[in-house]
Amino acid sequence: MTDTETGSLVIIGGAEDKHGECRILRRLVEMAGGDRARMLILTAAAEEPGVVGATYRRVFGELGVAETFIIHVSDRAQANDPGLLSLLRHATGVFFTGGDQLRLTALLGGTTIDRALRQLHRRGAVIAGTSAGASAMSDTMIVGGHDDETATRNTVRLAPGMGWLTGVVVDQHFAQRGRIGRLLTALAQNPRVLAVGIDEDTAVEVGPAGELEVIGSGTVMVLDGSSCEHTNASEASSDQSLALTGVTLHVLPAGYRFIIDERLALPRKEAE
Amino acid sequence: MTDTETGSLVIIGGAEDKHGECRILRRLVEMAGGDRARMLILTAAAEEPGVVGATYRRVFGELGVAETFIIHVSDRAQANDPGLLSLLRHATGVFFTGGDQLRLTALLGGTTIDRALRQLHRRGAVIAGTSAGASAMSDTMIVGGHDDETATRNTVRLAPGMGWLTGVVVDQHFAQRGRIGRLLTALAQNPRVLAVGIDEDTAVEVGPAGELEVIGSGTVMVLDGSSCEHTNASEASSDQSLALTGVTLHVLPAGYRFIIDERLALPRKEAE
């Protein structure tokens, strides 16, 4: 995991509330310093960065953020522009929008911005991402696959992610798009990873010590392969149905926690 | 479970192959006696019993069944008609078609036909059901719910099933319709039950000793709540997100087995 100097992460399953209570984004702003928060919005993943950027600027403004910057890059040369560093330097929170997670990593991975963001995080800034921005948080990320389908190796495509969170594979829009098959397929290929499926309008907050806490209206499914007894992932052909036995499954709503290192699910601290 | 005199069950997740290899229906015919099989097709669940009955009559014919009878009942008086018993008496296999599982139990439950079918089963006839006919196999059956949705108690509606298989809740069209949420909701309300989600063109064959074996092209998900540590099912309101921790999950393709009493998943006997 990360050391205790670094900031937290907020990993959002997409379609978070932007008009009502805004429970997730409100919590993000609070973590980033509340009315002293300086939020950096990164729209590199988005198809329509202008629209997406403006939407989050509005919401963060309504939630009382002191300052909002938007950075959009559409090629790696821009992401290597040292002129952007002055914008980055004072951010207390970073927000990766949705879109295409592969664009995020292909455009930003290993660039000047990427390195600067990691420095920011080590100095305590909170790093958040929704939808594509959530997928890209893991070191191996899901880039595509089939929803609502029997799991085979073809069900999921993986690529190297941004690696803000190690040893974990994240999937988003989880219940809404019927994605347990593709998440199990990722898990079967190496049961060491923790598989985390996040519903829409739901997020996990990850503290520096690797404690997940659920926020929002849906649930987070945690699939722990450390108890796995058997899988056919290595011998099955890529279109053959998956076998996987003995996985431990947790369904966690808001307030529930999961300690990554101990593989331990914990109920809400007090009754609501 | 059942005692060792009784016949087997074949529980099919819907949309089983009826034109190609017909792996599931072929196996059913073999279990019912092959070219000496006498198959009884029960269309009570179906919206269009004529079409459905004719389809299965054709397939069973092509698979070499000696004789096929179709019984359709549309009210309980018909299901209590002792005249039907002569049709039933010599069947070696019984097939419940798809449709609406609630029609199946509301029309047949506790009638003369129902009692006669149980006698047949005790004398060794194989009992099969697909889709609605699969759901109705369990003692508590899923009659409806929401697909691809965060699990809450509203996600699933339950009713008393036909009870061919006790201690188990079955769901069908499982991966294809994103139904893990509704199956987990059923499980959370009593983790004692074994939750079994069957994909399309996939089935479990249940032997008299309570051993499940998977047939067909997809997978069967078995969710074992005996390891469950915590659920909020009793205190959560009906639209509040479900919590459920420590469930054991197995994904089983063709040839894999599960021993119900021992809660034990077993790989295929030999490599294919």
Interface residues (C-beta under 8 A of the other chain):
Chain A: D147 D148 E149 T150 A151 A175 Q176 R177 G178 I180 G181 L184 A188 D199 E200 T202 S217 G218 T219 L223 S227 E229 H230 N232 E235 Q240 S241 L242 A243 L244 T245 G246 V247 T248 L249 H250 V251 L252 P253 A254 Y256 A265 P267 R268 A271
Chain B: D147 D148 E149 T150 A151 A175 Q176 R177 G178 I180 G181 L184 A188 D199 E200 T202 S217 G218 T219 L223 S227 E229 H230 N232 E235 Q240 S241 L242 A243 L244 T245 G246 V247 T248 L249 H250 V251 L252 P253 A254 Y256 A265 P267 R268 A271
